[in-house]
Amino acid sequence: MTAKLVPLRRISGDIAELSDEALLAACGTGDAPALGALFDRFHVAVYRFAARLPMTDDLARDDLVQATFLEVRRAAQSFRGTSSVKTWILGIAANIARHTLRAERRRRAHQARFLERVAAAPELLDAQVERRKLMARIAEALCGLPRDQQIAFILCDLEQLPGVEVARVLDIPEGTLWRRLHTARKAMREAIERGRR
């Protein structure tokens, strides 16, 4: 059974005399006093529900109560009368609580992962510094090679292209390519080893 829509602004009598259903119907039309009356009637029940949940603090419970009544205002027109208004409002509170608790668990898990990364950061930073130093040594060693060895090393080892194709593209015999590559690799190893000492 749906209540007759009566905007509360036009009611001169006491709002407290209206039924829960009438208040909710008026709330669905955007009537702020109706929402206030629903809040007055049910906020204690919603807070009591919130107090039984494993929430972090009283502020989180207050937020749940506030979010519940904001959602009541938004969803008031969807009330079909298949339950009491109190049950419907507590159902909204339960849904908001479920989403809030799930988000809290995700936030805590994300925070824990972040703290693990921060705790491991010194090793990661050291590894990044070493990697940058190694890359600088490789770049320096590469610049020290003759041009034909640089090309062979870049195409075969860095770009990982097949030697047969590289030899064909460079228009050189495969043996020449492999000799250049061998010499370049040896020079690169020696330059990197010198840099580590």
C-alpha atoms as one frame of an Amber mdcrd trajectory, in Angstrom:
protein
   0.000   0.000   0.000   1.513   3.357  -1.010   0.895   6.515   0.981  -0.762
   9.554  -0.518   1.818  12.187  -1.492   1.293  15.272   0.632   4.047  17.906
   0.586   4.827  18.680   4.212   5.427  22.350   3.489   1.667  22.724   3.078
   0.800  20.832   6.246   0.129  23.142   9.115  -0.307  20.323  11.626   2.363
  18.426  13.474   4.695  16.324  11.271   5.027  13.900  14.139   1.450  12.749
  13.490   2.221  11.478   9.980   2.908   7.808   9.349   6.352   6.569   8.407
   5.077   5.782   4.921   3.648   9.290   4.464   6.935  10.837   5.590   8.890
   8.650   3.193   6.545   9.496   0.321   6.945  13.205   1.058  10.700  12.723
   1.299  10.551  11.231  -2.207   9.194  14.549  -3.487  12.199  16.374  -2.020
  10.517  17.520   1.180  13.370  18.279   3.598  11.215  18.426   6.771   9.999
  14.898   5.982  13.586  13.678   5.812  14.268  15.444   9.109  11.284  13.714
  10.696  12.448  10.312   9.399  15.891  11.033  10.783  14.404  11.930  14.173
  12.436   8.675  14.221  15.082   6.253  13.034  18.587   7.640  13.535  18.940
   5.944  16.928  18.047   2.563  15.394  20.551   3.114  12.563  23.259   4.182
  15.025  22.531   1.174  17.242  22.886  -1.053  14.160  26.167   0.674  13.268
  27.432   0.322  16.855  27.212  -3.456  16.534  29.420  -3.517  13.443  33.212
  -3.875  13.600  33.822  -0.283  12.542  36.946   1.666  13.365  35.486   4.452
  15.516  32.471   6.585  16.419  33.130   8.907  13.483  32.745   5.986  11.078
  29.424   5.153  12.742  28.283   8.762  12.453  29.274   8.708   8.786  27.226
   5.549   8.282  24.147   7.176   9.829  24.563  10.273   7.678  25.151   8.259
   4.495  22.097   6.154   5.264  19.763   9.134   5.428  21.285  10.707   2.335
  20.512   7.458   0.537  16.994   7.412   2.063  16.383  10.812   0.469  17.745
   9.654  -2.878  15.921   6.315  -2.933  12.648   7.276  -1.208  10.633   6.903
  -4.415  11.776   3.287  -4.778  10.028   2.226  -1.530   7.363  -0.335  -2.469
   5.851  -1.012   0.945   6.900  -4.672   1.111   8.469  -4.024   4.531   8.192
  -1.430   7.240   9.971   1.879   6.681  12.293   1.050   9.590  13.281  -2.275
   8.005  13.818  -0.551   4.644  16.039   2.120   6.234  18.048  -0.485   8.150
  18.436  -2.410   4.883  19.952   0.703   3.338  22.251   1.033   6.350  23.292
  -2.617   5.964  24.154  -2.116   2.278  26.144   1.028   2.998  27.927  -0.721
   5.867  28.806  -3.674   3.623  30.297  -1.365   1.001  32.077   0.709   3.646
  33.594  -2.317   5.382  34.679  -3.803   2.034  36.302  -0.502   1.064  37.993
  -0.337   4.476  39.430  -3.845   4.022  40.705  -2.901   0.549  42.203   0.311
   1.920  43.968  -1.572   4.725  45.302  -4.202   2.317  46.536  -1.465  -0.023
  48.140   0.349   2.906  49.845  -2.871   4.056  51.239  -3.466   0.547  52.443
   0.136   0.442  54.164  -0.227   3.822  55.840  -3.432   2.631  57.136  -1.602
  -0.428  58.361   1.280   1.721  60.125  -1.165   4.052  61.781  -2.810   1.041
  62.559   0.543  -0.582  66.195   0.819   0.592  67.051  -2.433  -1.198  65.046
  -1.375  -4.239  66.745   2.007  -4.323  70.160   0.385  -4.025  69.275  -2.002
  -6.852  68.065   0.894  -9.009  71.271   2.844  -8.360  73.368  -0.207  -9.273
  71.288  -0.791 -12.411  71.756   2.826 -13.492  75.499   2.584 -12.914  75.602
  -0.635 -14.950  73.599   0.970 -17.770  75.984   3.937 -17.771  78.987   1.572
 -18.001  77.310  -0.316 -20.869  76.568   2.926 -22.719  80.131   4.138 -22.189
  81.599   0.814 -23.327  79.314   0.779 -26.368  80.507   4.246 -27.360  84.103
   3.010 -27.170  83.531   0.284 -29.791  84.204   0.764 -33.499  81.010   1.551
 -35.456  80.721  -1.889 -37.129  80.972  -3.650 -33.740  78.453  -1.241 -32.196
  75.932  -2.061 -34.917  76.482  -5.819 -34.581  76.110  -5.671 -30.784  73.018
  -3.448 -30.846  71.187  -5.447 -33.519  72.036  -8.946 -32.261  72.305  -8.571
 -28.478  70.159  -5.570 -27.602  67.496  -5.843 -30.310  67.837  -9.656 -30.333
  67.538  -9.968 -34.105  68.685 -13.232 -35.747  72.322 -13.040 -36.887  71.473
 -14.489 -40.322  69.053 -11.634 -40.984  71.447  -9.003 -39.617  74.276 -10.255
 -41.850  71.944 -10.152 -44.856  70.723  -6.608 -44.069  74.276  -5.354 -43.480
  75.377  -7.136 -46.654  78.277  -8.892 -44.933  79.164 -12.590 -44.576  77.787
 -14.280 -41.460  81.317 -15.109 -40.280  82.219 -11.418 -40.374  79.148 -10.571
 -38.314  79.951 -13.268 -35.727  83.567 -12.078 -35.470  82.445  -8.460 -34.926
  79.882  -9.613 -32.382  82.430 -11.770 -30.525  84.910  -8.876 -30.350  82.179
  -6.443 -29.242  80.911  -8.802 -26.516  84.433  -9.338 -25.194  85.094  -5.572
 -25.100  81.747  -4.949 -23.376  82.429  -7.615 -20.703  85.865  -6.175 -20.004
  84.501  -2.613 -19.745  81.750  -3.694 -17.356  84.179  -5.695 -15.198  86.564
  -2.740 -15.027  83.700  -0.548 -13.855  82.852  -2.944 -11.003  86.335  -2.773
  -9.483
